[in-house]
Amino acid sequence: MSGSQSIADLRREYTLAGLRRADLHANPITQFEKWFREAHAAGIREANAMTLATANKQGRPSARIVLLKNISQKGFTFFTNYESRKGSELAANPHASLVLFWPELERQVCIAGSVSKVSRAESKKYFDSRPKGSRLAAWVSHQSENIIDRSVLEKRLAALEAKYPGESVPLPPYWGGFCVKPLRIEFWQGRPNRLHDRFLYQKQPRGWSLGRLSP
């Protein structure tokens, strides 16, 4: 870094709020929906952006940012190319972790669970709601493949624009949603002196357990 400041010196104090067990709903997904509404109401840009961590059969991890597109009692849904690196890893090892961080609220949520594809009908419903350019891009990009340069994508796009001049664009057979069915959900609220509030929900046969973690 420029000047005399080093990365090790970068820090901030968290002072906005605390988190008590009494503040938390018994159902962690309901609690997540509450926090998500508050993040959206606070004007946080792309409050649905989340880190998705996957691992291959050898246990080697990879991570990237994806967008949360649906929340239900079943879990957390995002959409992607099934033939991408993340899609291939999830096919081989159907477990993942998600992290959402809202620094403006000094909050973080960590989610871990099993992963499965959503129905073709659900994928089509979401796909059809996307702007046409995004729908075409799902056909243009063979996600994670090596390409010579950007002209490869531009040529594919031009060909598809000619093929589909109207608004109708079919759903690619290799594109759709994944749902992360949570087994663990942790809510983190920043506190002064790094003595943060952390609460962990864990899935049990008849519901959820809830406990406080040391920061």
C-alpha positions in Angstrom: 0.0 0.0 0.0 1.1 3.6 -0.5 2.4 5.7 2.3 3.1 4.4 5.8 -0.1 2.4 6.3 0.1 -1.4 6.0 -2.6 -4.0 5.4 -2.1 -5.1 9.0 -3.1 -1.7 10.2 -6.5 -1.7 8.4 -9.2 -2.2 11.0 -12.5 -0.7 12.1 -14.5 -0.9 15.3 -18.0 -2.3 15.2 -20.4 -0.3 17.4 -23.8 -0.3 15.7 -25.7 -2.9 17.6 -25.6 -6.1 19.7 -27.4 -9.4 19.2 -29.2 -11.3 22.0 -30.8 -14.7 22.0 -34.1 -12.9 22.7 -33.7 -11.0 19.4 -33.7 -14.2 17.3 -36.6 -16.1 15.8 -36.8 -19.8 16.5 -36.6 -20.5 12.8 -33.3 -19.4 11.2 -34.7 -18.9 7.7 -37.4 -16.6 9.1 -34.6 -14.8 11.0 -32.6 -14.5 7.8 -35.5 -13.1 5.9 -35.8 -10.4 8.6 -32.1 -9.5 8.3 -32.3 -9.5 4.6 -35.2 -7.1 4.5 -33.3 -4.8 6.8 -30.2 -5.0 4.6 -32.3 -4.1 1.5 -34.1 -1.3 3.4 -30.7 0.1 4.4 -30.0 0.6 0.7 -27.1 -1.9 0.6 -26.0 -2.4 -3.0 -26.6 -6.0 -4.1 -27.6 -7.1 -0.6 -28.2 -10.5 -2.2 -24.5 -11.0 -3.3 -23.0 -14.0 -1.5 -19.8 -16.0 -1.5 -20.4 -19.6 -2.6 -17.8 -22.1 -1.6 -17.6 -25.5 -3.2 -15.1 -28.3 -3.3 -14.3 -31.0 -5.8 -14.1 -34.8 -5.1 -10.5 -34.4 -3.8 -11.7 -31.7 -1.3 -10.0 -28.8 -3.0 -12.1 -25.7 -2.5 -13.0 -22.9 -4.7 -15.2 -19.8 -4.1 -16.9 -17.0 -6.0 -19.7 -14.4 -5.7 -23.2 -15.4 -6.8 -26.6 -13.8 -6.3 -29.2 -15.1 -4.0 -32.5 -15.3 -6.0 -34.9 -17.1 -3.7 -35.4 -17.8 0.0 -37.9 -20.4 1.2 -38.1 -22.8 4.1 -36.5 -25.3 1.7 -33.3 -23.2 1.5 -31.4 -20.6 -0.5 -31.5 -20.6 -4.3 -29.1 -19.3 -7.0 -28.9 -19.9 -10.7 -25.9 -20.8 -12.9 -24.5 -22.9 -15.8 -24.5 -26.5 -14.6 -21.4 -27.1 -16.7 -19.4 -24.4 -15.0 -16.7 -25.2 -12.4 -19.1 -24.7 -9.5 -21.7 -26.8 -11.3 -19.3 -29.6 -11.9 -18.1 -29.5 -8.3 -21.6 -29.6 -6.9 -22.4 -32.5 -9.1 -19.4 -34.4 -7.7 -19.7 -33.1 -4.1 -23.2 -31.7 -3.4 -22.4 -29.7 -0.3 -21.7 -25.9 -0.2 -21.2 -22.9 2.1 -22.6 -19.4 1.6 -21.5 -16.2 3.2 -23.4 -12.9 3.1 -21.7 -9.8 4.5 -23.4 -6.5 5.0 -20.7 -4.1 6.4 -23.1 -1.2 6.6 -25.0 -3.1 9.3 -21.9 -4.9 10.7 -23.6 -8.2 10.0 -22.6 -11.5 8.5 -24.5 -14.7 7.8 -22.8 -18.1 7.2 -24.8 -21.0 5.8 -23.7 -24.6 5.2 -25.7 -27.5 3.8 -26.5 -30.0 1.1 -27.2 -28.9 -2.5 -29.7 -30.1 -5.1 -31.0 -28.8 -8.4 -34.3 -27.0 -8.4 -37.1 -28.2 -10.8 -36.9 -27.4 -14.5 -40.1 -25.5 -14.1 -38.6 -23.2 -11.4 -35.5 -22.6 -13.5 -37.6 -21.7 -16.5 -39.8 -19.3 -14.5 -36.7 -17.4 -13.3 -35.0 -17.6 -16.7 -38.0 -16.1 -18.4 -38.0 -13.2 -15.9 -34.5 -12.1 -16.8 -33.7 -9.3 -19.3 -33.2 -10.7 -22.9 -29.5 -9.8 -22.9 -29.0 -12.0 -19.8 -31.0 -14.9 -21.4 -28.9 -14.7 -24.5 -25.7 -14.6 -22.4 -26.6 -17.9 -20.9 -26.3 -19.4 -24.4 -23.3 -17.3 -25.4 -21.0 -18.2 -22.4 -19.9 -21.8 -22.0 -19.0 -20.8 -18.5 -15.4 -21.5 -17.3 -14.2 -22.6 -20.7 -10.9 -21.1 -22.1 -11.4 -18.7 -25.0 -8.9 -16.9 -27.2 -10.4 -13.4 -26.7 -13.7 -11.5 -26.3 -14.5 -11.7 -30.0 -15.5 -15.3 -29.5 -18.3 -14.1 -27.2 -19.3 -11.2 -29.5 -19.6 -13.5 -32.5 -21.8 -15.9 -30.6 -24.0 -13.1 -29.3 -24.5 -11.7 -32.8 -25.5 -15.1 -34.2 -28.0 -15.6 -31.3 -29.5 -12.1 -31.8 -30.1 -13.1 -35.4 -31.6 -16.5 -34.4 -33.9 -15.0 -31.7 -34.9 -11.5 -33.0 -38.0 -11.4 -30.7 -38.3 -11.6 -26.9 -38.6 -15.4 -26.7 -35.3 -17.2 -25.8 -35.4 -20.8 -24.8 -33.9 -22.1 -21.5 -30.6 -23.8 -22.2 -30.6 -27.5 -21.2 -27.4 -26.9 -19.1 -28.7 -23.9 -17.1 -30.7 -23.7 -13.9 -31.0 -23.3 -10.2 -29.3 -24.9 -7.2 -30.9 -24.9 -3.7 -28.7 -25.0 -0.6 -30.7 -26.8 2.0 -29.1 -25.5 5.3 -27.8 -27.7 8.1 -26.0 -24.8 9.9 -26.8 -21.1 9.8 -24.7 -18.6 11.9 -25.7 -15.0 12.5 -22.8 -12.7 13.3 -23.1 -9.1 14.6 -20.0 -7.0 15.0 -19.3 -5.7 18.5 -16.5 -3.5 20.0 -13.1 -4.9 20.8 -13.7 -7.9 18.5 -16.1 -9.4 21.1 -18.7 -10.1 18.4 -22.1 -11.7 18.9 -22.4 -15.1 17.2 -25.3 -17.5 17.3 -25.4 -20.8 15.5 -28.5 -22.7 14.5 -28.0 -26.4 13.7 -30.6 -28.7 12.0 -32.0 -31.4 14.3 -34.5 -34.2 13.5 -37.3 -32.2 15.0 -36.3 -28.6 14.3 -33.4 -26.3 15.1 -31.0 -26.0 18.0 -29.6 -22.6 18.9 -26.5 -21.7 20.8 -24.1 -18.8 21.3 -20.5 -19.1 20.0 -17.4 -17.4 21.4 -16.1 -14.8 19.0 
